[in-house]
């Protein structure tokens, strides 16, 4: 299995999205994938800020851009927040 299903909440537009993300990529790239997906899914309602972070909604952990998804606690069903 090379992808996990995560729930991403975006407080700026008060929306939640279910997305599949690859586990063999770095968090920095995953953030870009998530942002691009949300821009497309929200019909452009989400305006990208130059700085944003990915947080675990349950543990409040901030993910390091250089960490691989497989080496984090991100698994199927993980709830994330994009701020």
N, C-alpha and C positions, 0 to 999 in steps of 0.2 A: 504494500500500500504506500503510495508516494504522495498522497494528499490527505489533508484533514479538513473537516467541515467546522468552521468557526462562526461565531455570531459576533458581528462588529457593530457596536453602538456608536453613533456619531452625534454627540450632544448639540453641536452647532445647528444641525437641521432636525434634531429630535427623531432620528430614524435608526432602525436596526436592520442589518443585512446579514444574510447567511451566505458565506463564501467558502469555496474550496481553495486552500493554499498549499503549495508544495512544501514538503518537509525538508528537502535537500537544498534549500536556498537560505541566504542570510536575511535577517529581519529587515535590514535596510532596503533590500529589493522587494521584500514582501510588503512593506509599507507603501512603496510606489505602486505595486500591483493593486493593493487595496484601495488606495486613493483614486487611481484611474478607474477601477470598477465602480466605486461610489459616485464619481462624477458622471459616468455613463448611466448608472441605475437611477440616479436622482434627477436626470434630465438637466444637468448643469446647475442644480440648486446648491451644491456643495462647492464653495470657492476655496481653492487650495491656498493655504498659508505656507510660507517657506519653511516654517518649523512646525513639526508635529511629532507626537510620540504615540506609541502603542502601549497600552496598559492592560493588565489582567484585571477584569472587573471584580473578581473575588478576592485576590490577594494584593491588589494595588501595585503589583510589580511592574516596573518600567523595563521594557526589553531593550537590550543593547543591539545597536545596528549591526555589529560584527558577529553576533551569535547566530548559529544555524538553528532553524526551527526545531529540528530533531533533538537538539541539545537543550531545549527549553522545556517548560511544563505545558506547552501548547499541544493539545490533543483534540480529538473529536469532541465537539460540544463546548470547547473553551469559549468563554465570553470575554471579548476584548472591547476596549474603548479607544477610539481614535481622537486625540486632542491635539 
